[in-house]
Each structure stands twice: as structure tokens, then as C-alpha cells.
Amino acid sequence: MNLSALNTVALAMVTPGKGILAADESTGTIKKRFDAIAVESTAQNRRDYREMLFRSDGMTFISGVILYDETIRQNAADGTPLVKLIEQAGSIPGIKVDEGTQPLPGCPGETVTVGLDRLADRLAAYYALGARFAKWRAVIDLDKDRIPSMTAVHVNAHALGRYAALCQAAGLVPIVEPEVLMDGDHDIGRCFDVTRRVMNEVFRELRIQRVALEGMILKPNMVVSGQKCPVQAGVTEVADRTVQLLKECVPAAVPGVAFLSGGQSDALATAHLDAINRRGPLPWMLTFSYGRALQAAPQRVWAGRTANVRAAQRAFSHRARMNALASRGQWTT
Ligand code: 13P
């Protein structure tokens, strides 16, 4: 493993004033997003949509783009590989390598993320296609007091460790993403407790499996109230609890933390990141790796129409710029 090369890529992914665009929606998920704007989910429409983002000015604020298997192999309308467009914009191509979740036997309602079989071969192929980092998302559902079980936390952390070690052996920086969902009516305290349990287990597995912390990026949820909780914690409390959690659980050797947005509104995802970055100095770069919070606005504006491309690019660039400011703790309403 070339740790210095991995560390260089990891640091570039969290360049000050930039963050990551998660454009790695699976075919099923992008169909849901397209359904919401009445666009048919064809390979060409998916390509056109993503090409529009990768050619926008907002890429100035994007350090890396997470792609889906289909996208990393697609060419733009003029024949340029989409990977090349991303590189030309000064950004690093990355790839989602997990294969989604499956029910976890013995743990009703819980899942484990799959995709370890033949992962080493797939990583080598993705490296050859231009990817320099990868992503694997573990999903922890926080429903009632019954779950998450120790089993679900453990197997998901173990899989993250296996994935991360394989990535580093293949020369790819692993984005380690344990997502505690914000669905449900739990309060922020329970989100904190569960996220801490999960995070501690993840770092235990990373240590056991000899993952070099300097060559990875952590992609956690922020500590927030459940979406259906009657009392919603404010921005200050979210920032305080999130920073407290990171301080307790995340070794300083990790170069950066890039949060997921997880269903937060665009504005809140920006406000939270900004408030978190005002809590510095902290040992890690703290930035965004947003999917919905960067793309919901441009999707609405685009609605599948060529005439709307410029306006949709502006909408994307605006969100990217706001989040870039927040990554420096310099965002204002
Ligand atoms: P959201 O920001 O929409 O949660 O997506 C980020 C992501 O990559 C989830 O795996």
C-alpha cells in the first residue's frame, strides 16, 4: 500500500472550501428522483442530467464526485468520458462500490450492506477506469428501542472494515460511511447515543483490519433529531453534539470528515455544516458529501428540459457555493 499517495488523495478530497458531490444514486434511486420531476429514467436522461452537473461552474467547489457503475462508464454527448469531464473540472472521480442492503437474518427489520464478493477485482477495474476513491454505505435504522441490535452494528462495521482494507490495497481511498438514519421520532440524544455506538464499533473494526486512518475519509450523519420527533433540536445543538461526538470517537489521524445530508433540507444541511465549522479549531477538515442537499434544487429547475439547463446549473452552483462557504464556517444567510 502506498500510504503517502492515499493520504494525498484523501487530503485533496477535503481541500478547504470544497466538498464532495454524491452523484452515485443507484438506478432505482435515480428513478425515484426522476419520477418526482416527471422525467423518464433512461440511460440517456441519466447521462444528460449528470453531464449537466459536471459541466457547471459549481464544480469549482467540488473536490470529488462519487459515481455509480453506469456513470463511470458513460460518455458525454460529445463522446468525452464523464470521468474526463470531472478531471478537467479539477475534481477527483470516485465510485460507489457497495451493492445495497439485504435483510439481516435473525434481526427482523435490520439490514446488512453487501458487495464484498469479488470486490478486489471490481476495485482494480474501477481504478483502471479512473476512480481514485470509493464509497460504501452501511445503514443503521434507529426504530424504537428494539434496534439497532449489536448484531447489525457489528456486521455492518465489519463489512466497512473489509471494504476499507481492500480499497487501500487497490490504491483507492475508502469513504467509510456508517449512516444512522434520521427517519423516526427519536430525539437528538438517542441519535447521539446510537451514532456513538456505531462509530466506536466502526473504528474498532478499522483498527482490527489494519486500515490506515491517514488514507481514508469518514462520511457520517450529523447528530440530529429524528425527522418525526416533535421537538427538533436547533442548529447550535446539532453542531455542539456533532462536534462532541467526533471528538469522542474519531482519531485525529483521519484527514477529513465529509457529512451526508440524509434528508435534511438544503438550507439546514448548509446551516449545520457552517455551525459545525465555527466550532474549530478541530483536528480534521469538515466538509460535505451531499447528494440530495446539492441536487434537489437543480433537479426541480431542470425537469428534463434542455431549455432549463443553464438555470439548473446555476441552481446547482449556488448550493455548491453555499456549502463551500459553510465548509469554511463563512456562510451567511
Ligand atoms: P444524501 O446527502 O442525499 O444523504 O446522500 C449522500 C450519500 O452519498 C448517501 O450514501
Residues whose N, C-alpha, C, O or C-beta is under 5 A from the ligand:
A	BS01	13P	A22 R137 L260 S261 G262 G263 S289 Y290 G291 R292 A293
